[in-house]
Structures are given as structure tokens and as C-alpha cells.
Amino acid sequence: MEILKYGAIAVLIIGALAVLVCAVKGGKPLKSLLLNAFLGIAIMAVIDLTSKFTGVHVPINRWTVIGAAGFGVPAVCGFLILPIIFK
């Protein structure tokens, strides 16, 4: 179980570095990171607001909000796919 924990931490660090590198290469890193965070949190809010109609639910807690703010739309897509994978 320790291997999974350390593997997940390594993947998150690599993903964070990839997001930072892409933001810096874009020329406006602060604008890019803030837009990424806003879009991730906005999509989480839309999914939460429409969960009664669609049946799709992503639990809102500090880890999912941090993931959505840090990694944006790909993190939210990952939150939607993970329950399908581990069912």
C-alpha cells in the first residue's frame, strides 16, 4: 500500500511540474494558472449543481477542490473517471 501512496505523490508532483512548465512557456504564467484554477472550480460547481438532474456526482471536499484548482479541467475529468475504473 505504501507503493501506491508514494506513486500517487510522484504522479501529482510530475503533473504539477507539467502545469507550471506549460504556464511559464505560455508567456503569462499568473494569468494562465488563475484561469486554470477558475475553470477547474467552475466545472466542479456546475457538476455539483446539476447532479440531481444528471446523476453524476463528485464529492466536494478540500482534496477535490485543491485538485480542481491546481490541475484544472483534467483533474475534474479524472474525478469523474476514477469511480468507473475502481468499480
N, C-alpha and C positions, 0 to 999 in steps of 0.2 A: 504494500500500500504506500510505502514511503516513496517508491519509484514513481508512482503516479503523481504524487504531490510535487515532487521535485521536477518531474517532466512538465507538469502544468505550469509551474512557476517559470521554467525555462521558455516555454512557448509564449507565455504572456510577456516576458521580457523581450523576446525577439520581435513579437508583434508591436510592442511599444516603440522599440527602436525603428521598426519599419515605418510606423506612423510619423515619428519625428523626422526621419530622413526625407520622407515624401513632403512633409510640411516645409522643411528647410529648402528643398530643391524647388519648391513652387515659388519662392521669392518673398512671400508674405507669410511667415510661419505662424504668427499670432492669429491673424485673420483665418488662416486655414484650420488651426486647431480649435478655435472658438466655433467656427461653422460646423466642424465635425462633431463637436460636443453638443451643439444645439440640435443638429439633425438627429443624432442618436437619441437624445432625451425626448425630442418631439415625436419621434416614431414610437418610442416606448409609451408615451402618453396616448397617442392615437390607438395603439393596440389595447391599452388598458380601458380606454373609453368605449371601444367597440366590442369588447369581449363578450358582452351579453348578447349581441347580435350574431357574432361570428363563431363563438365557441372557442376562440383562440385566446389563451391566457398565458401571460408571462408574469411571474410573481415580481412585485415591486419591492425590493429591499435595497440595502446600501450597496451590495455587491453588483446587482444588475444595473443600478444607476451609475455606479463608478465605471463599470464595463461599457455601458452605452455612451457615457461622456468621454471615456478615454479612447475607445476604439470605433465609436460611431455606428453606422448602419451595419457593417459586417458583424459586430457583436450582437446586435439585435437579431439578425438573421441566425446567428449561432444559437441564441437563446430559444429561437423557435424550432430549430432542428434538433437540438440535444434531447428533448423528450422523445422524439421519434426514434432516434438512434438507440437510446437506452431502455426502450420499452420491451 
